[in-house]
Amino acid sequence: MSEKQTEVTDNKPELKEEFPELEKLIREKIRLAQKLGLMDGKEPVEGYEKSKEYKRIEEIDARLWELV
């Protein structure tokens, strides 16, 4: 069982190294969503759908679908 745990632990750093773009996009999406009030139960910023940040979130979503 400890061998399996070692395998899982060993694979996690490799995933981050293999998909740096994925990590970067996820962090950017979270940052933008927080800025627009779309996370953490906050009230969304009025007119957020028309903002450049929201358009960027949509671009990130499209790219994440391609990567996954």
mmCIF file of the N, C-alpha and C atoms, coordinates in Angstrom:
data_MODEL
# 
_entry.id   MODEL 
# 
loop_
_atom_site.group_PDB 
_atom_site.id 
_atom_site.type_symbol 
_atom_site.label_atom_id 
_atom_site.label_alt_id 
_atom_site.label_comp_id 
_atom_site.label_asym_id 
_atom_site.label_entity_id 
_atom_site.label_seq_id 
_atom_site.pdbx_PDB_ins_code 
_atom_site.Cartn_x 
_atom_site.Cartn_y 
_atom_site.Cartn_z 
_atom_site.occupancy 
_atom_site.B_iso_or_equiv 
_atom_site.pdbx_formal_charge 
_atom_site.auth_seq_id 
_atom_site.auth_comp_id 
_atom_site.auth_asym_id 
_atom_site.auth_atom_id 
_atom_site.pdbx_PDB_model_num 
ATOM 1   N N  . MET A 1 1  ? 0.822   -1.198 0.000   1.00 0.00 ? 1  MET A N  1 
ATOM 2   C CA . MET A 1 1  ? 0.000   0.000  0.000   1.00 0.00 ? 1  MET A CA 1 
ATOM 3   C C  . MET A 1 1  ? 0.866   1.261  0.000   1.00 0.00 ? 1  MET A C  1 
ATOM 4   N N  . SER A 1 2  ? 1.970   1.212  0.697   1.00 0.00 ? 2  SER A N  1 
ATOM 5   C CA . SER A 1 2  ? 2.842   2.379  0.706   1.00 0.00 ? 2  SER A CA 1 
ATOM 6   C C  . SER A 1 2  ? 3.438   2.629  -0.676  1.00 0.00 ? 2  SER A C  1 
ATOM 7   N N  . GLU A 1 3  ? 3.614   1.577  -1.465  1.00 0.00 ? 3  GLU A N  1 
ATOM 8   C CA . GLU A 1 3  ? 4.106   1.759  -2.822  1.00 0.00 ? 3  GLU A CA 1 
ATOM 9   C C  . GLU A 1 3  ? 3.106   2.555  -3.654  1.00 0.00 ? 3  GLU A C  1 
ATOM 10  N N  . LYS A 1 4  ? 1.813   2.252  -3.499  1.00 0.00 ? 4  LYS A N  1 
ATOM 11  C CA . LYS A 1 4  ? 0.793   2.994  -4.233  1.00 0.00 ? 4  LYS A CA 1 
ATOM 12  C C  . LYS A 1 4  ? 0.792   4.455  -3.809  1.00 0.00 ? 4  LYS A C  1 
ATOM 13  N N  . GLN A 1 5  ? 0.936   4.699  -2.530  1.00 0.00 ? 5  GLN A N  1 
ATOM 14  C CA . GLN A 1 5  ? 0.969   6.071  -2.050  1.00 0.00 ? 5  GLN A CA 1 
ATOM 15  C C  . GLN A 1 5  ? 2.165   6.804  -2.645  1.00 0.00 ? 5  GLN A C  1 
ATOM 16  N N  . THR A 1 6  ? 3.270   6.137  -2.732  1.00 0.00 ? 6  THR A N  1 
ATOM 17  C CA . THR A 1 6  ? 4.456   6.739  -3.325  1.00 0.00 ? 6  THR A CA 1 
ATOM 18  C C  . THR A 1 6  ? 4.212   7.056  -4.794  1.00 0.00 ? 6  THR A C  1 
ATOM 19  N N  . GLU A 1 7  ? 3.555   6.141  -5.499  1.00 0.00 ? 7  GLU A N  1 
ATOM 20  C CA . GLU A 1 7  ? 3.266   6.371  -6.907  1.00 0.00 ? 7  GLU A CA 1 
ATOM 21  C C  . GLU A 1 7  ? 2.384   7.593  -7.083  1.00 0.00 ? 7  GLU A C  1 
ATOM 22  N N  . VAL A 1 8  ? 1.328   7.716  -6.298  1.00 0.00 ? 8  VAL A N  1 
ATOM 23  C CA . VAL A 1 8  ? 0.421   8.848  -6.408  1.00 0.00 ? 8  VAL A CA 1 
ATOM 24  C C  . VAL A 1 8  ? 1.153   10.138 -6.088  1.00 0.00 ? 8  VAL A C  1 
ATOM 25  N N  . THR A 1 9  ? 1.937   10.133 -5.032  1.00 0.00 ? 9  THR A N  1 
ATOM 26  C CA . THR A 1 9  ? 2.692   11.310 -4.638  1.00 0.00 ? 9  THR A CA 1 
ATOM 27  C C  . THR A 1 9  ? 3.694   11.688 -5.724  1.00 0.00 ? 9  THR A C  1 
ATOM 28  N N  . ASP A 1 10 ? 4.337   10.687 -6.307  1.00 0.00 ? 10 ASP A N  1 
ATOM 29  C CA . ASP A 1 10 ? 5.317   10.955 -7.349  1.00 0.00 ? 10 ASP A CA 1 
ATOM 30  C C  . ASP A 1 10 ? 4.669   11.519 -8.610  1.00 0.00 ? 10 ASP A C  1 
ATOM 31  N N  . ASN A 1 11 ? 3.442   11.148 -8.898  1.00 0.00 ? 11 ASN A N  1 
ATOM 32  C CA . ASN A 1 11 ? 2.775   11.607 -10.117 1.00 0.00 ? 11 ASN A CA 1 
ATOM 33  C C  . ASN A 1 11 ? 2.307   13.051 -10.024 1.00 0.00 ? 11 ASN A C  1 
ATOM 34  N N  . LYS A 1 12 ? 1.966   13.532 -8.850  1.00 0.00 ? 12 LYS A N  1 
ATOM 35  C CA . LYS A 1 12 ? 1.443   14.891 -8.710  1.00 0.00 ? 12 LYS A CA 1 
ATOM 36  C C  . LYS A 1 12 ? 2.420   15.958 -9.196  1.00 0.00 ? 12 LYS A C  1 
ATOM 37  N N  . PRO A 1 13 ? 3.689   15.934 -8.793  1.00 0.00 ? 13 PRO A N  1 
ATOM 38  C CA . PRO A 1 13 ? 4.609   16.946 -9.321  1.00 0.00 ? 13 PRO A CA 1 
ATOM 39  C C  . PRO A 1 13 ? 4.775   16.848 -10.837 1.00 0.00 ? 13 PRO A C  1 
ATOM 40  N N  . GLU A 1 14 ? 4.726   15.643 -11.362 1.00 0.00 ? 14 GLU A N  1 
ATOM 41  C CA . GLU A 1 14 ? 4.863   15.476 -12.804 1.00 0.00 ? 14 GLU A CA 1 
ATOM 42  C C  . GLU A 1 14 ? 3.706   16.132 -13.537 1.00 0.00 ? 14 GLU A C  1 
ATOM 43  N N  . LEU A 1 15 ? 2.497   16.029 -12.994 1.00 0.00 ? 15 LEU A N  1 
ATOM 44  C CA . LEU A 1 15 ? 1.347   16.648 -13.634 1.00 0.00 ? 15 LEU A CA 1 
ATOM 45  C C  . LEU A 1 15 ? 1.517   18.150 -13.717 1.00 0.00 ? 15 LEU A C  1 
ATOM 46  N N  . LYS A 1 16 ? 2.006   18.765 -12.645 1.00 0.00 ? 16 LYS A N  1 
ATOM 47  C CA . LYS A 1 16 ? 2.222   20.213 -12.656 1.00 0.00 ? 16 LYS A CA 1 
ATOM 48  C C  . LYS A 1 16 ? 3.266   20.588 -13.692 1.00 0.00 ? 16 LYS A C  1 
ATOM 49  N N  . GLU A 1 17 ? 4.301   19.772 -13.834 1.00 0.00 ? 17 GLU A N  1 
ATOM 50  C CA . GLU A 1 17 ? 5.333   20.059 -14.812 1.00 0.00 ? 17 GLU A CA 1 
ATOM 51  C C  . GLU A 1 17 ? 4.821   19.855 -16.233 1.00 0.00 ? 17 GLU A C  1 
ATOM 52  N N  . GLU A 1 18 ? 3.934   18.874 -16.434 1.00 0.00 ? 18 GLU A N  1 
ATOM 53  C CA . GLU A 1 18 ? 3.408   18.600 -17.759 1.00 0.00 ? 18 GLU A CA 1 
ATOM 54  C C  . GLU A 1 18 ? 2.394   19.645 -18.208 1.00 0.00 ? 18 GLU A C  1 
ATOM 55  N N  . PHE A 1 19 ? 1.664   20.253 -17.270 1.00 0.00 ? 19 PHE A N  1 
ATOM 56  C CA . PHE A 1 19 ? 0.580   21.153 -17.620 1.00 0.00 ? 19 PHE A CA 1 
ATOM 57  C C  . PHE A 1 19 ? 0.718   22.525 -16.963 1.00 0.00 ? 19 PHE A C  1 
ATOM 58  N N  . PRO A 1 20 ? 1.818   23.213 -17.186 1.00 0.00 ? 20 PRO A N  1 
ATOM 59  C CA . PRO A 1 20 ? 1.961   24.534 -16.563 1.00 0.00 ? 20 PRO A CA 1 
ATOM 60  C C  . PRO A 1 20 ? 0.922   25.522 -17.082 1.00 0.00 ? 20 PRO A C  1 
ATOM 61  N N  . GLU A 1 21 ? 0.522   25.372 -18.339 1.00 0.00 ? 21 GLU A N  1 
ATOM 62  C CA . GLU A 1 21 ? -0.491  26.269 -18.904 1.00 0.00 ? 21 GLU A CA 1 
ATOM 63  C C  . GLU A 1 21 ? -1.825  26.078 -18.191 1.00 0.00 ? 21 GLU A C  1 
ATOM 64  N N  . LEU A 1 22 ? -2.162  24.837 -17.892 1.00 0.00 ? 22 LEU A N  1 
ATOM 65  C CA . LEU A 1 22 ? -3.407  24.532 -17.194 1.00 0.00 ? 22 LEU A CA 1 
ATOM 66  C C  . LEU A 1 22 ? -3.428  25.221 -15.829 1.00 0.00 ? 22 LEU A C  1 
ATOM 67  N N  . GLU A 1 23 ? -2.367  25.074 -15.064 1.00 0.00 ? 23 GLU A N  1 
ATOM 68  C CA . GLU A 1 23 ? -2.267  25.713 -13.749 1.00 0.00 ? 23 GLU A CA 1 
ATOM 69  C C  . GLU A 1 23 ? -2.382  27.232 -13.869 1.00 0.00 ? 23 GLU A C  1 
ATOM 70  N N  . LYS A 1 24 ? -1.672  27.805 -14.813 1.00 0.00 ? 24 LYS A N  1 
ATOM 71  C CA . LYS A 1 24 ? -1.676  29.252 -15.007 1.00 0.00 ? 24 LYS A CA 1 
ATOM 72  C C  . LYS A 1 24 ? -3.075  29.752 -15.361 1.00 0.00 ? 24 LYS A C  1 
ATOM 73  N N  . LEU A 1 25 ? -3.756  29.050 -16.255 1.00 0.00 ? 25 LEU A N  1 
ATOM 74  C CA . LEU A 1 25 ? -5.099  29.460 -16.665 1.00 0.00 ? 25 LEU A CA 1 
ATOM 75  C C  . LEU A 1 25 ? -6.094  29.361 -15.515 1.00 0.00 ? 25 LEU A C  1 
ATOM 76  N N  . ILE A 1 26 ? -5.990  28.314 -14.736 1.00 0.00 ? 26 ILE A N  1 
ATOM 77  C CA . ILE A 1 26 ? -6.905  28.143 -13.602 1.00 0.00 ? 26 ILE A CA 1 
ATOM 78  C C  . ILE A 1 26 ? -6.702  29.275 -12.594 1.00 0.00 ? 26 ILE A C  1 
ATOM 79  N N  . ARG A 1 27 ? -5.455  29.591 -12.288 1.00 0.00 ? 27 ARG A N  1 
ATOM 80  C CA . ARG A 1 27 ? -5.178  30.680 -11.339 1.00 0.00 ? 27 ARG A CA 1 
ATOM 81  C C  . ARG A 1 27 ? -5.702  32.017 -11.858 1.00 0.00 ? 27 ARG A C  1 
ATOM 82  N N  . GLU A 1 28 ? -5.506  32.266 -13.167 1.00 0.00 ? 28 GLU A N  1 
ATOM 83  C CA . GLU A 1 28 ? -5.985  33.517 -13.752 1.00 0.00 ? 28 GLU A CA 1 
ATOM 84  C C  . GLU A 1 28 ? -7.514  33.587 -13.720 1.00 0.00 ? 28 GLU A C  1 
ATOM 85  N N  . LYS A 1 29 ? -8.167  32.475 -14.022 1.00 0.00 ? 29 LYS A N  1 
ATOM 86  C CA . LYS A 1 29 ? -9.627  32.445 -14.011 1.00 0.00 ? 29 LYS A CA 1 
ATOM 87  C C  . LYS A 1 29 ? -10.160 32.722 -12.606 1.00 0.00 ? 29 LYS A C  1 
ATOM 88  N N  . ILE A 1 30 ? -9.555  32.113 -11.608 1.00 0.00 ? 30 ILE A N  1 
ATOM 89  C CA . ILE A 1 30 ? -9.981  32.337 -10.228 1.00 0.00 ? 30 ILE A CA 1 
ATOM 90  C C  . ILE A 1 30 ? -9.787  33.800 -9.841  1.00 0.00 ? 30 ILE A C  1 
ATOM 91  N N  . ARG A 1 31 ? -8.648  34.364 -10.192 1.00 0.00 ? 31 ARG A N  1 
ATOM 92  C CA . ARG A 1 31 ? -8.365  35.764 -9.866  1.00 0.00 ? 31 ARG A CA 1 
ATOM 93  C C  . ARG A 1 31 ? -9.397  36.689 -10.508 1.00 0.00 ? 31 ARG A C  1 
ATOM 94  N N  . LEU A 1 32 ? -9.699  36.460 -11.784 1.00 0.00 ? 32 LEU A N  1 
ATOM 95  C CA . LEU A 1 32 ? -10.674 37.296 -12.478 1.00 0.00 ? 32 LEU A CA 1 
ATOM 96  C C  . LEU A 1 32 ? -12.080 37.125 -11.912 1.00 0.00 ? 32 LEU A C  1 
ATOM 97  N N  . ALA A 1 33 ? -12.451 35.894 -11.605 1.00 0.00 ? 33 ALA A N  1 
ATOM 98  C CA . ALA A 1 33 ? -13.780 35.631 -11.049 1.00 0.00 ? 33 ALA A CA 1 
ATOM 99  C C  . ALA A 1 33 ? -13.932 36.307 -9.682  1.00 0.00 ? 33 ALA A C  1 
ATOM 100 N N  . GLN A 1 34 ? -12.885 36.284 -8.878  1.00 0.00 ? 34 GLN A N  1 
ATOM 101 C CA . GLN A 1 34 ? -12.938 36.959 -7.580  1.00 0.00 ? 34 GLN A CA 1 
ATOM 102 C C  . GLN A 1 34 ? -13.071 38.465 -7.770  1.00 0.00 ? 34 GLN A C  1 
ATOM 103 N N  . LYS A 1 35 ? -12.345 39.005 -8.732  1.00 0.00 ? 35 LYS A N  1 
ATOM 104 C CA . LYS A 1 35 ? -12.399 40.441 -9.010  1.00 0.00 ? 35 LYS A CA 1 
ATOM 105 C C  . LYS A 1 35 ? -13.808 40.872 -9.414  1.00 0.00 ? 35 LYS A C  1 
ATOM 106 N N  . LEU A 1 36 ? -14.505 40.012 -10.164 1.00 0.00 ? 36 LEU A N  1 
ATOM 107 C CA . LEU A 1 36 ? -15.850 40.331 -10.629 1.00 0.00 ? 36 LEU A CA 1 
ATOM 108 C C  . LEU A 1 36 ? -16.935 39.946 -9.620  1.00 0.00 ? 36 LEU A C  1 
ATOM 109 N N  . GLY A 1 37 ? -16.535 39.363 -8.501  1.00 0.00 ? 37 GLY A N  1 
ATOM 110 C CA . GLY A 1 37 ? -17.495 38.978 -7.474  1.00 0.00 ? 37 GLY A CA 1 
ATOM 111 C C  . GLY A 1 37 ? -18.275 37.722 -7.822  1.00 0.00 ? 37 GLY A C  1 
ATOM 112 N N  . LEU A 1 38 ? -17.695 36.839 -8.605  1.00 0.00 ? 38 LEU A N  1 
ATOM 113 C CA . LEU A 1 38 ? -18.380 35.632 -9.048  1.00 0.00 ? 38 LEU A CA 1 
ATOM 114 C C  . LEU A 1 38 ? -18.069 34.422 -8.179  1.00 0.00 ? 38 LEU A C  1 
ATOM 115 N N  . MET A 1 39 ? -17.258 34.607 -7.161  1.00 0.00 ? 39 MET A N  1 
ATOM 116 C CA . MET A 1 39 ? -16.875 33.504 -6.275  1.00 0.00 ? 39 MET A CA 1 
ATOM 117 C C  . MET A 1 39 ? -17.105 33.900 -4.820  1.00 0.00 ? 39 MET A C  1 
ATOM 118 N N  . ASP A 1 40 ? -17.048 32.912 -3.969  1.00 0.00 ? 40 ASP A N  1 
ATOM 119 C CA . ASP A 1 40 ? -17.096 33.123 -2.525  1.00 0.00 ? 40 ASP A CA 1 
ATOM 120 C C  . ASP A 1 40 ? -18.408 33.734 -2.057  1.00 0.00 ? 40 ASP A C  1 
ATOM 121 N N  . GLY A 1 41 ? -19.489 33.539 -2.810  1.00 0.00 ? 41 GLY A N  1 
ATOM 122 C CA . GLY A 1 41 ? -20.807 34.011 -2.396  1.00 0.00 ? 41 GLY A CA 1 
ATOM 123 C C  . GLY A 1 41 ? -20.961 35.524 -2.416  1.00 0.00 ? 41 GLY A C  1 
ATOM 124 N N  . LYS A 1 42 ? -20.108 36.211 -3.131  1.00 0.00 ? 42 LYS A N  1 
ATOM 125 C CA . LYS A 1 42 ? -20.188 37.668 -3.206  1.00 0.00 ? 42 LYS A CA 1 
ATOM 126 C C  . LYS A 1 42 ? -21.230 38.087 -4.232  1.00 0.00 ? 42 LYS A C  1 
ATOM 127 N N  . GLU A 1 43 ? -21.599 39.328 -4.170  1.00 0.00 ? 43 GLU A N  1 
ATOM 128 C CA . GLU A 1 43 ? -22.525 39.912 -5.140  1.00 0.00 ? 43 GLU A CA 1 
ATOM 129 C C  . GLU A 1 43 ? -21.721 40.263 -6.403  1.00 0.00 ? 43 GLU A C  1 
ATOM 130 N N  . PRO A 1 44 ? -22.143 39.753 -7.570  1.00 0.00 ? 44 PRO A N  1 
ATOM 131 C CA . PRO A 1 44 ? -21.406 40.067 -8.801  1.00 0.00 ? 44 PRO A CA 1 
ATOM 132 C C  . PRO A 1 44 ? -21.403 41.565 -9.104  1.00 0.00 ? 44 PRO A C  1 
ATOM 133 N N  . VAL A 1 45 ? -20.321 42.023 -9.691  1.00 0.00 ? 45 VAL A N  1 
ATOM 134 C CA . VAL A 1 45 ? -20.198 43.406 -10.110 1.00 0.00 ? 45 VAL A CA 1 
ATOM 135 C C  . VAL A 1 45 ? -21.253 43.665 -11.190 1.00 0.00 ? 45 VAL A C  1 
ATOM 136 N N  . GLU A 1 46 ? -21.907 44.810 -11.093 1.00 0.00 ? 46 GLU A N  1 
ATOM 137 C CA . GLU A 1 46 ? -22.949 45.140 -12.060 1.00 0.00 ? 46 GLU A CA 1 
ATOM 138 C C  . GLU A 1 46 ? -22.365 45.245 -13.468 1.00 0.00 ? 46 GLU A C  1 
ATOM 139 N N  . GLY A 1 47 ? -22.998 44.581 -14.420 1.00 0.00 ? 47 GLY A N  1 
ATOM 140 C CA . GLY A 1 47 ? -22.567 44.613 -15.808 1.00 0.00 ? 47 GLY A CA 1 
ATOM 141 C C  . GLY A 1 47 ? -21.309 43.806 -16.083 1.00 0.00 ? 47 GLY A C  1 
ATOM 142 N N  . TYR A 1 48 ? -21.003 42.850 -15.214 1.00 0.00 ? 48 TYR A N  1 
ATOM 143 C CA . TYR A 1 48 ? -19.766 42.072 -15.372 1.00 0.00 ? 48 TYR A CA 1 
ATOM 144 C C  . TYR A 1 48 ? -19.715 41.319 -16.698 1.00 0.00 ? 48 TYR A C  1 
ATOM 145 N N  . GLU A 1 49 ? -20.895 40.950 -17.243 1.00 0.00 ? 49 GLU A N  1 
ATOM 146 C CA . GLU A 1 49 ? -20.934 40.173 -18.486 1.00 0.00 ? 49 GLU A CA 1 
ATOM 147 C C  . GLU A 1 49 ? -20.308 40.924 -19.666 1.00 0.00 ? 49 GLU A C  1 
ATOM 148 N N  . LYS A 1 50 ? -20.278 42.238 -19.573 1.00 0.00 ? 50 LYS A N  1 
ATOM 149 C CA . LYS A 1 50 ? -19.748 43.054 -20.673 1.00 0.00 ? 50 LYS A CA 1 
ATOM 150 C C  . LYS A 1 50 ? -18.298 43.474 -20.454 1.00 0.00 ? 50 LYS A C  1 
ATOM 151 N N  . SER A 1 51 ? -17.712 43.069 -19.339 1.00 0.00 ? 51 SER A N  1 
ATOM 152 C CA . SER A 1 51 ? -16.350 43.502 -19.017 1.00 0.00 ? 51 SER A CA 1 
ATOM 153 C C  . SER A 1 51 ? -15.302 42.695 -19.778 1.00 0.00 ? 51 SER A C  1 
ATOM 154 N N  . LYS A 1 52 ? -14.120 43.288 -19.908 1.00 0.00 ? 52 LYS A N  1 
ATOM 155 C CA . LYS A 1 52 ? -13.021 42.587 -20.577 1.00 0.00 ? 52 LYS A CA 1 
ATOM 156 C C  . LYS A 1 52 ? -12.555 41.398 -19.736 1.00 0.00 ? 52 LYS A C  1 
ATOM 157 N N  . GLU A 1 53 ? -12.704 41.500 -18.416 1.00 0.00 ? 53 GLU A N  1 
ATOM 158 C CA . GLU A 1 53 ? -12.326 40.393 -17.540 1.00 0.00 ? 53 GLU A CA 1 
ATOM 159 C C  . GLU A 1 53 ? -13.212 39.166 -17.783 1.00 0.00 ? 53 GLU A C  1 
ATOM 160 N N  . TYR A 1 54 ? -14.497 39.414 -17.959 1.00 0.00 ? 54 TYR A N  1 
ATOM 161 C CA . TYR A 1 54 ? -15.417 38.299 -18.200 1.00 0.00 ? 54 TYR A CA 1 
ATOM 162 C C  . TYR A 1 54 ? -15.154 37.665 -19.570 1.00 0.00 ? 54 TYR A C  1 
ATOM 163 N N  . LYS A 1 55 ? -14.856 38.498 -20.554 1.00 0.00 ? 55 LYS A N  1 
ATOM 164 C CA . LYS A 1 55 ? -14.512 37.960 -21.876 1.00 0.00 ? 55 LYS A CA 1 
ATOM 165 C C  . LYS A 1 55 ? -13.254 37.089 -21.780 1.00 0.00 ? 55 LYS A C  1 
ATOM 166 N N  . ARG A 1 56 ? -12.309 37.507 -20.956 1.00 0.00 ? 56 ARG A N  1 
ATOM 167 C CA . ARG A 1 56 ? -11.089 36.719 -20.751 1.00 0.00 ? 56 ARG A CA 1 
ATOM 168 C C  . ARG A 1 56 ? -11.417 35.394 -20.068 1.00 0.00 ? 56 ARG A C  1 
ATOM 169 N N  . ILE A 1 57 ? -12.347 35.412 -19.110 1.00 0.00 ? 57 ILE A N  1 
ATOM 170 C CA . ILE A 1 57 ? -12.776 34.168 -18.458 1.00 0.00 ? 57 ILE A CA 1 
ATOM 171 C C  . ILE A 1 57 ? -13.348 33.206 -19.504 1.00 0.00 ? 57 ILE A C  1 
ATOM 172 N N  . GLU A 1 58 ? -14.135 33.721 -20.431 1.00 0.00 ? 58 GLU A N  1 
ATOM 173 C CA . GLU A 1 58 ? -14.702 32.877 -21.488 1.00 0.00 ? 58 GLU A CA 1 
ATOM 174 C C  . GLU A 1 58 ? -13.601 32.294 -22.378 1.00 0.00 ? 58 GLU A C  1 
ATOM 175 N N  . GLU A 1 59 ? -12.577 33.098 -22.688 1.00 0.00 ? 59 GLU A N  1 
ATOM 176 C CA . GLU A 1 59 ? -11.447 32.610 -23.480 1.00 0.00 ? 59 GLU A CA 1 
ATOM 177 C C  . GLU A 1 59 ? -10.703 31.504 -22.725 1.00 0.00 ? 59 GLU A C  1 
ATOM 178 N N  . ILE A 1 60 ? -10.508 31.720 -21.431 1.00 0.00 ? 60 ILE A N  1 
ATOM 179 C CA . ILE A 1 60 ? -9.827  30.726 -20.602 1.00 0.00 ? 60 ILE A CA 1 
ATOM 180 C C  . ILE A 1 60 ? -10.627 29.425 -20.582 1.00 0.00 ? 60 ILE A C  1 
ATOM 181 N N  . ASP A 1 61 ? -11.952 29.535 -20.404 1.00 0.00 ? 61 ASP A N  1 
ATOM 182 C CA . ASP A 1 61 ? -12.807 28.340 -20.410 1.00 0.00 ? 61 ASP A CA 1 
ATOM 183 C C  . ASP A 1 61 ? -12.646 27.542 -21.699 1.00 0.00 ? 61 ASP A C  1 
ATOM 184 N N  . ALA A 1 62 ? -12.638 28.238 -22.823 1.00 0.00 ? 62 ALA A N  1 
ATOM 185 C CA . ALA A 1 62 ? -12.488 27.559 -24.111 1.00 0.00 ? 62 ALA A CA 1 
ATOM 186 C C  . ALA A 1 62 ? -11.144 26.836 -24.179 1.00 0.00 ? 62 ALA A C  1 
ATOM 187 N N  . ARG A 1 63 ? -10.089 27.485 -23.724 1.00 0.00 ? 63 ARG A N  1 
ATOM 188 C CA . ARG A 1 63 ? -8.765  26.864 -23.753 1.00 0.00 ? 63 ARG A CA 1 
ATOM 189 C C  . ARG A 1 63 ? -8.677  25.694 -22.786 1.00 0.00 ? 63 ARG A C  1 
ATOM 190 N N  . LEU A 1 64 ? -9.303  25.815 -21.620 1.00 0.00 ? 64 LEU A N  1 
ATOM 191 C CA . LEU A 1 64 ? -9.294  24.713 -20.661 1.00 0.00 ? 64 LEU A CA 1 
ATOM 192 C C  . LEU A 1 64 ? -9.991  23.481 -21.252 1.00 0.00 ? 64 LEU A C  1 
ATOM 193 N N  . TRP A 1 65 ? -11.075 23.681 -21.989 1.00 0.00 ? 65 TRP A N  1 
ATOM 194 C CA . TRP A 1 65 ? -11.749 22.544 -22.641 1.00 0.00 ? 65 TRP A CA 1 
ATOM 195 C C  . TRP A 1 65 ? -10.811 21.867 -23.633 1.00 0.00 ? 65 TRP A C  1 
ATOM 196 N N  . GLU A 1 66 ? -10.016 22.654 -24.347 1.00 0.00 ? 66 GLU A N  1 
ATOM 197 C CA . GLU A 1 66 ? -9.065  22.085 -25.299 1.00 0.00 ? 66 GLU A CA 1 
ATOM 198 C C  . GLU A 1 66 ? -7.998  21.265 -24.576 1.00 0.00 ? 66 GLU A C  1 
ATOM 199 N N  . LEU A 1 67 ? -7.528  21.767 -23.447 1.00 0.00 ? 67 LEU A N  1 
ATOM 200 C CA . LEU A 1 67 ? -6.457  21.079 -22.717 1.00 0.00 ? 67 LEU A CA 1 
ATOM 201 C C  . LEU A 1 67 ? -6.932  19.802 -22.025 1.00 0.00 ? 67 LEU A C  1 
ATOM 202 N N  . VAL A 1 68 ? -8.168  19.828 -21.569 1.00 0.00 ? 68 VAL A N  1 
ATOM 203 C CA . VAL A 1 68 ? -8.693  18.669 -20.831 1.00 0.00 ? 68 VAL A CA 1 
ATOM 204 C C  . VAL A 1 68 ? -9.344  17.755 -21.826 1.00 0.00 ? 68 VAL A C  1 
# 
